[in-house]
C-alpha cells in the first residue's frame, strides 16, 4: 500500500477514535451504593449561572466573600441529564480555592437517600473535566507521528500502545501478585525492547544490534540501582500525590500489606531508564545502517567507528534527557533550597534537600540510567558494526566509492595516550576532594540577628550507641514498642567541627519506615545543631547522610563518560556541569525572584542547548543545525503548554510538597502555575537535544561517506534516522515518567485509598499535569525531527547563501 494511503487511513482511524471516546467521556455517569444505604451519583455538570449577589464588577475583578459562591449547575449526563441544580463552591482563603466561571464543566457528586427520587436539589462539585482536551492533544500527537513517519509512524504508535499494555497489564498486576518487581521490570523491559525494535525497524540486523545493546545497558542500570537503593537505605515511601502523602497512606493501608516498596523503587529506576537506552541504541544502530547504505564498501571497523562517533554525540545529549526529565517533573524540589519559609528562614537548604530520600532517589535514578545508556552505546556499536559491516550487497559492485578512511596520526595517538590518563587521574582526585569537602561543610538554616547564635545542618559519625529503652507500648497498629536510643556522635563539619555530642534517636515501628533512621556504630548521619559561642545547645536527628555516596556515583558516571567518549566524553561532562550550573545559578534564582518562569526556562533552555552542543561537538555546522531543531521543538511545546494552561484551569499546586511551600513561604513572587508549566517545558529539553544531535550527527556521517549525495536524499536519510528514533524516543519520555509513578499506578489498580471513580481521578490536576507533560514534550520532540533533518541537510547551502561558508563542517 502506498505511504499516503496508509497515512490517510491511520489519520481517519485516530480522528474516529478520538470522537468516539470523547462522546463516551461527555456522557459519563456512575452510581454506587454507600455503607449507609444511600446512593452516590457522579456525573458531569455545566455552570449556567453564578449567584449575582456573590460578585460585583467585571468578571476579571470579581471579589467573593469568605463563604464562597453558589452556582447553578446544568446536569449534562446520567439519569438527571437536563436538570438544573444548585451547588456550593466554598472559598476559605486557602491555596486550593478556585473561582468558578459560567461555562466551566465539572464533575458533580450527588447523594440520594432514594434512587427513585425524581428531583434533586443540590450537589457538590468535583474536579474540572480535563480529559477531553487531553484526549485530542493525544490525537494531535499520534497524528503528527503518522504524518511525519508514515508506515513507520503507524508502527511507532503501535509500540507506544504495546509499551502501555506491558506496564498496565503485566508489570502492575505481577507486582500486585507478589512477584519480584526488579526481575519483572528487567523481563518486561527486555521483551518490550525487542518488540519495539522489530515494529519500528522490522526483523533486521539493526533491530538485533539495538536490542542487545539496550539489554546490556539495562543490566548495568539494574545492578547500580539495586546496590544504591540498599546502600542509601531507601524505603520507597517518599511519594507525593495531590495534597496527600501517598507513601504514608500506603504503609497504613491493608491493601498494600506485603508490597516491596524499595523493590518497586528499584523497578521504577530500571523502567524509567529503559526508554533512554532504547533511544541511544537505536540512534547508533540506525546511523551505522545508513552509513553502510551510503557507502556499501564500509567495513566492520568503519561501521564501528561511525557508530561510536554518533554514540559519543548521543551520549552527552542523553545524559541531559534523563536529568532534565526529572528536574522538570519536580521543579518545586529544586526551588526549595532558595525559598524563605516565613520566620523559619531557609529551612530547607541544599544540604538537607539533597539528603532527603526523594531528592537522593531521583539523583540515583538519573545517574544509574545514564550510566546504563553510556554502556549501551559501545555495546551497540560493536554488535552493529559486526552484523552490518560484514553485510555484502550488490551495491558494492555497482558503486565505485572508497571505504571510509579516518586516519589518526602518530602525534594524535601520542597526545591521546598521554592526556587521557592524566584527565582520568584528575577526575579521581577531584571526586575525592569533593567528597572530603562535602563532609566538612555545613548549611545554616537562618541568619539570626544575634551573630553568636548558630543553627546549621552538619554531617556526623555515630561513635557509640546505647542500648535502646522502651518508651511506649504498642498502639492500634500493633506493630511493636518504640525504642529510644542515645547516640554519641562526632561532628564532621560546621562551627563545632571535631566536637562530640549526644543525640536522641527514636525508632518507632508504628510509624512509616521513612521517618526512622536506624544506625550502627560508624554510620554517617545528618544532624541539625543549635548553639552559640559557649558551645552546643541542642542536636536533632534529621536523616542519613547520603550525599557522599552520590558524589562517588557521580564520579563513576564522569569516569565512564571519559573512558567511552574519551575527549568528547570529558567535554560532555563539562557541558553537563555548565547546564546544571545554569539551572541552579541562573534559572532558579530568577524564578524565585518573581520573573516569569516560562520565559526564564525558554531562555535558559536556549543557553543550555547552544553551550552543550558547542562544547560537545564544537562550533560547527552539526551543532548549529541541532540548535535550530531544538529551539523549534521547545517553542512548539511552549505554545502547546501556554494554550493548555488556559483550558485546563491548573493552579500549579499539584503535589503535597508544592502545597506546603505555597502555604508557608514568605515570598509572594512565586507563581506556581507558571512554575508547573515551566517544568513541563524543561522536561522536553533533554529529549529535543538528543533527537536533534542524533539526526544532525548521522547526516554529517552520511555526507562524509558520500560527499556527492544530493540534499533531498540527505533529508530522506536524516528522516529515516529520525523516524527510527520516534518509537524509542517517545518511549523515553513515557518510561521516564512512568518510572517515577509506578507506585501511583499500583495504588489505582490495587487499593481503595482514593474515593471516586477512576475517570474523575484522571481529571485531577496531578494526573492531568503528568499527561500534559508527556504529550507536550512528545509533540515538541516529533516536530524537532523534520526541522533538524531539513536544516542539517541544507546547512551547507544556507550558510553559503548567507556568506558563512567558512564555518567548520
C-alpha positions in Angstrom: 0.0 0.0 0.0 1.3 3.5 -0.8 2.5 5.6 2.0 -0.1 8.4 1.6 -2.9 5.8 1.7 -1.5 4.5 5.0 -1.4 8.0 6.4 -5.0 8.8 5.4 -6.3 5.5 6.8 -4.4 6.0 10.1 -5.5 9.6 10.5 -9.1 8.7 9.8 -8.9 6.0 12.5 -7.3 8.3 15.0 -9.9 11.0 14.4 -12.8 8.5 14.7 -11.3 7.0 17.9 -11.0 10.5 19.5 -14.6 11.4 18.6 -16.0 8.1 20.0 -14.0 8.3 23.2 -15.0 12.0 23.6 -18.7 11.1 23.3 -18.2 8.4 25.9 -16.4 10.8 28.3 -19.0 13.5 27.8 -21.8 11.1 28.7 -20.0 9.7 31.7 -22.1 8.9 34.8 -21.7 6.4 37.6 -23.7 5.2 40.6 -22.5 3.3 43.7 -24.2 2.3 47.0 -22.7 3.7 50.2 -22.4 2.0 53.5 -25.4 3.9 54.9 -27.6 2.7 52.1 -27.7 6.0 50.2 -26.7 6.3 46.5 -23.7 8.3 45.3 -24.1 9.6 41.7 -21.1 11.1 39.8 -21.9 12.9 36.6 -20.9 16.0 34.5 -22.3 19.4 35.0 -22.0 22.8 33.3 -22.2 26.1 35.1 -25.0 28.2 33.7 -25.2 30.9 36.3 -23.5 32.2 39.4 -25.4 34.0 42.2 -25.2 37.7 41.2 -25.2 38.7 44.8 -21.9 36.9 45.4 -19.9 39.1 42.9 -19.7 42.6 41.6 -18.0 44.4 38.8 -16.3 42.9 35.8 -15.5 39.1 35.8 -11.8 39.8 35.9 -12.2 41.8 39.1 -14.9 39.7 41.0 -14.5 39.7 44.7 -16.1 36.9 46.7 -16.9 36.8 50.4 -15.2 34.1 52.6 -18.2 31.7 52.4 -17.9 31.3 48.6 -20.1 31.0 45.5 -23.5 29.5 44.9 -23.5 28.2 41.3 -26.3 26.9 39.1 -25.2 23.6 37.5 -26.9 22.0 34.5 -26.5 18.2 34.5 -25.1 17.1 31.2 -25.0 13.3 31.7 -26.7 10.4 33.6 -30.3 9.9 34.7 -30.8 13.5 35.6 -29.5 15.0 32.4 -31.0 18.4 31.6 -31.9 19.3 35.2 -30.5 22.3 36.9 -29.4 22.3 40.5 -27.6 24.5 42.9 -24.1 23.7 44.2 -21.8 25.5 46.7 -18.2 26.5 46.0 -16.7 27.3 49.4 -13.9 29.9 49.4 -11.8 29.7 52.6 -8.7 31.7 51.6 -6.6 28.6 51.3 -4.3 27.6 48.4 -7.0 25.2 47.0 -9.6 27.8 46.4 -10.9 28.2 42.8 -13.1 30.9 41.3 -15.6 29.2 39.0 -17.0 30.8 35.9 -20.0 30.4 33.7 -19.4 27.7 31.1 -17.0 25.7 33.2 -17.6 21.9 33.1 -17.1 20.0 36.3 -17.8 16.6 37.8 -20.9 16.8 40.1 -21.3 14.4 43.1 -24.9 13.9 44.1 -26.0 11.8 47.2 -29.6 10.5 47.3 -31.4 8.5 50.0 -33.9 7.2 47.4 -32.6 6.3 43.9 -36.1 6.7 42.6 -36.4 10.3 43.6 -37.4 12.3 40.5 -35.8 15.6 41.8 -32.5 16.7 43.2 -31.9 20.0 44.8 -28.1 20.3 45.3 -24.8 18.7 44.6 -21.1 19.0 45.4 -18.7 20.0 42.6 -15.5 18.0 42.0 -12.7 18.3 39.5 -12.8 20.2 36.3 -13.5 18.0 33.2 -10.0 17.9 31.7 -9.9 14.6 29.9 -11.5 15.6 26.5 -8.8 18.3 26.0 -6.0 15.8 26.8 -7.7 13.2 24.5 -7.5 15.5 21.5 -4.0 16.5 22.4 -3.0 12.8 22.3 -4.8 12.6 18.9 -2.7 15.5 17.6 0.5 13.8 18.8 -0.3 10.4 17.2 -1.5 12.3 14.0 1.9 14.1 13.8 3.7 10.8 14.3 1.8 9.3 11.4 2.2 12.3 9.1 5.9 12.5 9.6 6.7 8.8 9.9 4.2 7.3 7.5 4.1 3.5 7.9 7.0 3.7 10.3 4.9 6.2 12.3 2.0 3.8 12.5 4.4 1.2 13.9 5.6 3.8 16.4 2.0 4.3 17.6 1.7 0.5 18.0 4.9 0.4 20.0 3.6 3.0 22.4 0.4 1.0 22.8 2.3 -2.1 23.4 4.5 -0.4 26.0 1.4 0.8 27.8 -0.1 -2.7 27.7 3.1 -4.2 29.1 3.1 -1.8 32.1 -0.6 -1.8 32.8 -1.4 -5.5 32.0 1.8 -7.3 33.1 4.1 -5.3 35.3 1.5 -3.8 37.7 -0.6 -7.0 38.1 2.6 -9.0 38.5 3.8 -6.7 41.3 0.4 -6.9 43.0 0.5 -10.7 43.0 3.8 -10.6 44.8 6.4 -11.3 42.1 9.8 -9.7 42.5 9.3 -6.2 40.9 13.0 -5.9 39.9 13.1 -9.1 37.9 9.7 -8.2 36.4 10.9 -4.8 35.3 14.0 -6.3 33.7 12.0 -9.0 31.9 9.2 -6.7 30.7 11.7 -4.0 29.6 13.7 -6.6 27.6 10.6 -8.0 25.9 9.3 -4.5 25.2 12.7 -3.5 23.8 12.7 -6.4 21.3 9.2 -5.8 20.2 9.7 -2.1 19.8 12.8 -2.6 17.6 11.1 -5.1 15.5 8.0 -3.0 15.0 10.0 0.2 14.2 12.8 -1.3 12.1 11.5 -4.8 11.2 13.4 -8.1 11.6 16.9 -6.8 10.7 20.4 -6.7 11.9 19.8 -3.2 13.0 17.0 -4.3 15.3 19.0 -7.2 16.8 22.1 -5.0 17.5 19.9 -2.3 19.1 18.0 -4.8 21.2 21.2 -6.4 22.5 22.9 -3.1 23.2 19.8 -2.0 25.2 19.8 -5.2 27.2 23.4 -4.7 28.1 22.6 -1.1 29.4 19.6 -2.4 31.3 21.6 -4.9 33.2 24.1 -2.2 34.1 21.4 0.1 35.4 19.7 -2.7 37.3 22.8 -3.6 39.2 23.6 0.0 40.1 20.0 0.8 41.1 19.9 -2.3 43.3 23.2 -1.5 45.0 22.5 2.1 45.7 18.9 1.7 46.8 20.2 -0.7 49.5 23.3 1.3 50.3 21.4 4.6 50.8 18.6 2.8 52.7 15.7 4.0 50.5 12.3 2.9 51.8 10.4 3.7 48.6 7.8 5.6 50.6 8.7 9.2 49.9 6.0 9.7 47.3 3.6 12.7 46.9 0.2 12.7 45.3 -2.1 15.6 45.2 -2.4 17.0 48.7 -1.8 13.6 50.3 1.3 11.9 51.4 0.8 8.7 49.4 3.7 6.7 50.9 2.3 7.1 54.4 -1.2 6.2 53.3 0.0 3.1 51.6 2.1 2.0 54.6 -1.0 2.2 56.8 -3.4 0.6 54.3 -4.2 -3.1 54.5 -4.4 -3.2 50.6 -0.7 -2.7 50.3 0.5 -5.2 53.0 3.4 -7.1 51.7 4.4 -4.6 48.9 8.1 -4.4 48.4 8.4 -0.6 48.3 12.2 -0.5 47.9 12.0 -3.1 45.2 9.3 -1.1 43.5 11.5 2.0 43.6 14.3 0.0 42.0 12.0 -1.3 39.4 10.9 2.2 38.6 14.5 3.2 38.1 15.0 0.4 35.6 11.8 1.1 33.8 12.5 4.8 33.7 15.9 4.3 32.0 14.8 1.7 29.5 13.4 4.1 27.0 16.5 6.3 27.0 18.7 3.2 26.4 16.5 2.1 23.5 16.8 5.6 22.1 20.6 5.6 22.3 21.0 2.1 20.9 18.6 2.9 18.0 20.5 6.1 17.1 23.8 4.1 16.9 22.4 1.1 15.0 20.4 3.3 12.6 23.3 5.5 11.9 25.6 2.5 11.1 22.9 1.1 8.8 22.6 4.4 6.9 26.4 4.7 6.6 26.5 1.2 5.1 23.8 2.1 2.7 25.6 5.4 1.7 28.9 3.6 1.2 28.5 -0.2 0.8 32.3 -0.7 0.9 32.4 0.4 4.6 33.8 -2.5 6.6 33.4 -3.6 10.2 35.9 -1.1 11.6 34.5 1.8 9.6 31.0 1.0 10.8 32.0 0.7 14.5 33.9 4.0 14.2 30.9 5.7 12.6 28.6 4.3 15.3 30.9 5.4 18.1 31.1 8.9 16.6 27.3 9.1 16.6 27.2 7.5 20.1 29.6 10.0 21.6 27.5 12.9 20.4 24.4 11.0 21.6 25.9 10.3 25.0 26.1 13.9 26.0 22.6 14.7 24.9 21.1 11.5 26.5 22.6 12.5 29.9 20.6 15.7 29.6 17.5 13.7 28.6 17.1 11.9 31.9 18.4 14.6 34.1 16.1 17.3 32.7 13.2 15.0 32.6 13.5 14.5 36.4 14.2 18.2 37.0 11.1 19.2 35.1 9.0 16.6 36.9 9.6 18.2 40.3 10.6 21.8 39.9 9.5 22.6 43.5 12.1 20.3 44.9 15.0 22.2 43.3 13.4 25.5 44.2 13.1 24.7 48.0 16.8 25.5 49.0 16.3 29.1 47.9 12.8 29.7 49.4 12.3 31.5 52.7 9.8 29.9 55.0 8.5 32.8 57.0 10.2 33.1 60.4 11.9 29.8 59.9 14.0 31.3 57.1 15.9 28.9 54.8 14.5 25.8 56.5 15.4 23.5 53.5 19.0 24.3 52.4 20.6 22.3 49.7 22.4 20.1 52.2 19.1 19.0 53.7 17.2 18.6 50.5 19.8 16.5 48.7 19.9 14.1 51.6 16.1 13.6 51.6 15.0 10.3 50.1 13.0 12.0 47.3 16.0 14.0 46.0 18.5 11.3 46.5 16.4 8.7 44.7 15.9 11.0 41.7 19.7 11.6 41.5 20.4 7.8 41.7 17.7 7.2 39.1 19.2 9.8 36.7 22.8 8.7 37.2 22.2 4.9 37.1 20.1 5.3 34.0 22.7 7.5 32.3 25.5 5.1 33.1 23.4 2.3 31.6 22.9 4.2 28.3 26.7 5.0 28.2 27.4 1.3 28.4 24.7 0.6 25.8 26.5 2.8 23.2 29.8 0.8 22.7 27.9 -2.5 23.0 25.5 -1.5 20.2 28.3 0.0 18.1 30.4 -3.2 18.3 27.5 -5.6 17.7 26.0 -3.5 14.9 29.5 -3.0 13.3 30.0 -6.7 13.1 26.4 -7.6 12.0 26.0 -4.7 9.4 29.6 -4.1 8.5 30.1 -7.6 7.2 27.0 -7.5 5.1 27.7 -7.9 1.4 25.4 -6.1 -1.1 25.2 -5.9 -4.8 25.8 -2.1 -4.4 29.4 -2.8 -3.6 29.9 -4.0 -7.1 27.9 -1.1 -8.7 29.3 1.8 -6.7 32.8 3.0 -7.0 33.1 4.6 -3.6 36.1 4.0 -1.5 35.7 2.8 2.1 35.6 5.5 4.8 39.1 6.4 5.9 39.6 8.3 9.1 43.4 8.2 9.7 44.8 9.0 13.1 48.3 10.5 13.0 51.1 9.3 15.3 51.1 12.7 17.0 47.3 12.4 17.7 47.8 8.9 19.2 50.7 10.1 21.4 48.7 13.1 22.7 45.7 10.8 23.3 47.7 8.2 25.2 49.2 10.9 27.4 46.4 13.3 28.0 43.5 10.9 28.7 45.2 9.0 31.6 46.1 12.4 33.1 42.5 13.5 32.8 41.2 10.4 34.4 43.6 10.9 37.3 42.5 14.5 37.7 38.8 13.3 37.8 39.6 10.7 40.5 41.4 13.3 42.6 38.6 15.8 42.1 35.9 13.3 43.2 37.8 12.5 46.4 38.4 16.2 47.2 34.7 16.9 46.6 33.7 14.1 49.0 36.0 15.4 51.7 34.8 19.0 51.3 31.1 17.9 51.4 31.7 16.0 54.7 33.2 19.1 56.4 30.7 21.6 55.0 27.5 22.8 56.7 24.4 24.8 55.8 22.9 27.4 58.1 19.1 27.4 58.5 18.7 31.1 59.1 20.8 34.3 59.6 19.7 35.2 63.1 20.0 38.8 64.4 22.3 37.6 67.2 25.5 36.7 65.4 26.6 34.4 68.2 23.7 32.0 67.6 24.1 29.1 65.3 21.5 26.9 63.6 23.1 24.6 61.0 22.8 21.2 59.3 26.0 19.2 59.6 27.2 15.6 59.0 28.3 13.4 61.9 29.5 9.9 62.5 28.0 7.7 65.2 30.7 6.8 67.7 28.7 4.9 70.3 25.1 3.6 70.6 23.4 3.0 73.9 21.0 0.1 74.5 17.5 1.2 73.3 14.9 1.9 76.0 11.2 1.1 75.6 9.3 4.4 75.7 5.7 3.3 74.7 3.6 0.2 74.3 2.0 -1.0 71.1 -0.6 1.3 69.6 -3.6 0.5 67.3 -1.4 -0.8 64.6 0.1 -3.3 67.0 3.5 -3.3 65.3 5.7 -3.1 68.4 7.3 -0.9 71.0 9.1 2.3 70.2 12.7 2.5 71.2 14.7 5.4 72.4 18.5 5.3 71.6 21.1 7.8 72.8 23.8 8.2 70.3 27.3 9.6 70.8 28.3 11.4 67.6 31.4 13.2 66.3 30.6 16.2 64.2 32.4 16.3 60.8 31.9 19.9 59.9 30.4 23.2 60.7 31.1 25.6 63.6 31.6 22.7 66.0 33.7 20.5 63.8 35.5 17.7 65.7 33.4 18.2 68.8 31.3 15.4 70.2 27.7 15.4 71.4 24.7 13.3 72.3 21.6 13.0 70.2 18.3 11.2 70.8 17.1 8.8 68.1 13.6 7.3 68.4 12.9 4.1 66.4 9.1 3.7 66.2 7.8 0.6 64.3 4.3 2.2 64.5 5.3 5.0 62.0 6.4 4.7 58.4 10.0 3.5 58.0 10.7 6.7 56.1 10.7 8.5 59.4 13.0 6.1 61.2 16.8 6.5 61.0 18.3 3.1 62.0 22.0 3.4 62.6 25.0 1.4 63.8 28.4 2.5 65.0 30.2 4.2 62.1 27.0 5.3 60.3 27.1 8.8 59.0 24.0 10.9 59.6 22.8 14.5 59.0 22.0 16.5 62.1 20.6 19.9 63.0 22.9 21.6 65.5 21.9 24.7 67.6 24.4 26.5 69.7 26.4 29.7 70.4 29.9 30.8 71.4 29.5 28.9 74.7 29.0 25.6 73.0 26.5 23.2 71.5 22.9 23.7 72.7 20.7 21.1 71.0 21.2 18.4 68.4 18.4 16.9 66.4 18.5 13.8 64.2 17.4 14.6 60.6 18.3 11.9 58.2 21.0 9.6 56.8 24.0 11.3 55.2 23.6 10.1 51.6 25.4 12.7 49.6 28.8 11.1 50.0 27.7 8.0 48.1 26.0 10.3 45.5 29.3 12.0 44.9 31.1 8.7 44.1 28.2 7.6 41.9 28.6 10.9 40.0 32.3 10.3 39.8 31.7 6.8 38.3 29.4 8.5 35.7 32.1 11.0 34.7 34.8 8.4 34.6 32.7 6.1 32.3 31.9 9.1 30.0 35.6 9.9 29.8 36.6 6.2 29.1 33.9 5.6 26.5 33.8 9.0 24.9 37.4 9.9 25.5 37.9 13.7 25.0 34.4 14.1 23.8 33.2 12.4 27.0 35.2 14.8 29.0 33.7 17.7 27.1 30.2 16.2 27.7 30.8 16.1 31.5 31.9 19.8 31.3 28.8 20.7 29.3 26.5 18.8 31.7 28.2 20.7 34.6 27.6 24.0 32.9 24.0 23.0 32.2 23.3 22.2 35.9 25.1 25.4 36.9 22.8 27.4 34.6 19.8 25.8 36.2 20.9 26.3 39.8 22.6 29.7 39.5 20.5 31.4 36.8 17.2 29.7 36.3 16.2 29.0 39.9 17.3 32.5 41.3 15.3 34.2 38.5 12.2 32.2 39.2 12.4 32.7 43.0 12.9 36.5 42.3 9.5 36.6 40.6 10.4 36.6 36.9 8.0 34.7 34.5 9.1 31.1 34.9 8.1 30.1 31.4 10.2 32.8 29.7 13.1 32.1 32.1 13.0 28.4 31.2 12.9 29.0 27.5 15.8 31.4 27.6 17.9 29.1 29.8 17.0 26.1 27.6 18.4 28.0 24.6 21.6 28.7 26.6 21.9 25.1 27.7 21.3 23.7 24.2 23.8 26.0 22.4 26.5 25.8 25.0 26.2 22.0 25.4 26.3 21.4 21.6 29.2 23.7 21.1 31.2 22.1 23.9 30.4 18.5 23.0 30.7 18.8 19.2 32.5 22.1 18.7 31.4 25.2 16.8 30.4 23.7 13.5 27.5 23.1 11.2 26.4 20.0 13.0 25.9 21.8 16.3 24.2 24.8 14.5 21.6 22.6 12.8 20.9 20.8 16.0 20.4 24.0 18.0 17.8 25.3 15.5 16.0 22.0 15.6 16.0 22.0 19.5 14.6 25.6 19.6 11.9 24.7 17.1 10.8 21.8 19.3 11.0 23.8 22.6 9.0 26.7 21.1 6.3 24.3 19.8 6.0 22.6 23.2 5.9 26.0 24.9 3.0 27.2 22.7 1.1 24.0 23.5 1.7 24.4 27.2 0.6 28.0 27.2 -2.6 27.2 25.3 -3.3 24.2 27.6 -2.8 26.5 30.6 -5.9 28.4 29.5 -8.0 25.3 29.0 -7.1 23.1 32.0 -7.5 25.5 34.9 -4.3 24.4 36.6 -3.3 26.1 39.9 0.2 24.7 40.0 -0.4 23.1 43.4 -0.1 19.6 42.1 1.8 17.9 44.9 1.8 18.0 48.7 5.3 19.5 48.6 4.1 22.4 46.4 1.1 22.8 48.8 3.4 23.1 51.8 5.7 25.6 50.0 2.7 27.7 48.9 1.3 27.8 52.5 4.5 28.6 54.4 6.7 30.5 52.1 7.2 34.2 52.9 7.5 35.1 49.2 4.6 36.4 47.2 6.5 36.3 44.0 6.2 32.6 43.2 3.6 31.8 40.5 3.1 28.1 40.9 1.0 27.8 37.8 3.8 29.1 35.7 6.4 27.0 37.6 4.4 23.9 36.7 4.2 24.9 33.0 8.0 25.7 33.1 8.7 22.3 34.5 6.8 20.7 31.6 8.9 22.6 29.1 12.2 21.8 30.9 11.3 18.1 30.7 11.4 18.3 26.9 14.8 19.9 26.6 16.8 16.7 27.0 14.9 14.7 24.5 14.9 17.5 22.0 18.7 17.9 22.3 19.1 14.1 21.9 16.9 13.8 18.8 18.5 16.9 17.1 22.0 15.8 17.8 21.4 12.2 16.7 19.9 13.3 13.3 22.5 16.1 12.7 25.4 13.8 13.6 24.0 11.0 11.4 23.6 13.3 8.4 27.2 14.5 8.9 28.4 10.9 8.9 26.4 10.1 5.8 27.7 13.2 4.0 31.2 12.1 4.9 30.5 8.6 3.5 29.1 10.1 0.2 30.1 13.8 -0.3 28.1 13.9 -3.6 24.8 12.8 -2.1 22.0 15.3 -3.2 20.3 17.4 -0.4 16.9 15.8 -0.9 18.4 12.4 -0.3 20.3 13.6 2.7 17.0 14.9 4.1 15.5 11.5 3.4 18.3 9.7 5.2 18.0 12.1 8.2 14.3 11.4 8.3 15.0 7.7 8.3 17.1 8.1 11.3 14.5 10.4 12.9 11.6 8.1 12.3 13.6 5.2 13.7 14.0 7.4 16.8 10.3 8.3 17.1 9.3 5.0 18.7 12.2 4.7 21.0 12.3 8.4 22.0 8.6 8.5 22.8 9.2 5.5 25.0 12.0 7.6 26.6 9.5 10.1 27.9 6.8 7.6 28.7 9.1 5.3 30.7 10.9 8.2 32.4 7.6 9.5 33.9 6.1 6.0 34.5 9.3 5.0 36.3 8.6 7.9 38.7 4.9 7.0 39.1 5.0 3.2 39.2 3.6 3.1 42.8 0.9 5.5 41.9 -0.2 3.1 39.1 -0.3 0.2 41.6 -2.3 2.3 44.0 -5.0 2.9 41.4 -5.0 -0.8 40.4 -4.7 -2.5 43.8 -6.1 -0.3 46.6 -9.2 1.7 47.6 -7.3 4.6 49.1 -8.8 7.1 46.7 -12.6 7.6 46.7 -14.4 8.4 43.5 -14.3 7.0 40.0 -11.2 6.4 38.0 -12.4 8.8 35.3 -12.7 11.7 37.7 -9.3 10.9 39.3 -7.8 11.1 35.8 -9.0 14.7 35.7 -7.2 15.6 39.0 -4.6 18.3 38.5 -1.7 16.0 39.5 -2.6 13.3 36.9 -3.6 15.8 34.1 -0.4 17.7 34.6 1.6 14.5 34.1 -0.4 13.6 31.0 0.2 17.1 29.6 3.9 16.9 30.4 4.1 13.7 28.4 2.1 14.9 25.4 3.5 18.4 25.1 7.0 17.0 25.3 6.3 14.3 22.8 4.8 16.7 20.3 7.8 19.0 20.6 10.0 16.0 20.1 8.2 14.9 16.9 8.5 18.4 15.4 12.2 18.6 16.3 12.9 15.7 13.9 11.9 17.3 10.5 13.2 20.7 11.5 16.7 19.3 12.2 16.7 17.0 9.2 15.9 19.8 6.8 18.3 22.3 8.4 21.2 19.8 8.7 20.9 18.6 5.1 20.6 22.1 3.7 23.1 23.7 6.1 25.9 24.0 3.6 23.8 25.7 1.0 22.1 28.0 3.6 25.4 29.1 5.1 26.9 29.6 1.6 24.0 31.9 0.6 24.4 33.8 3.9 28.2 34.2 3.4 29.2 31.9 6.3 30.8 29.2 4.2 33.9 29.0 6.4 32.1 27.6 9.5 33.7 24.2 10.2 31.9 21.1 9.0 
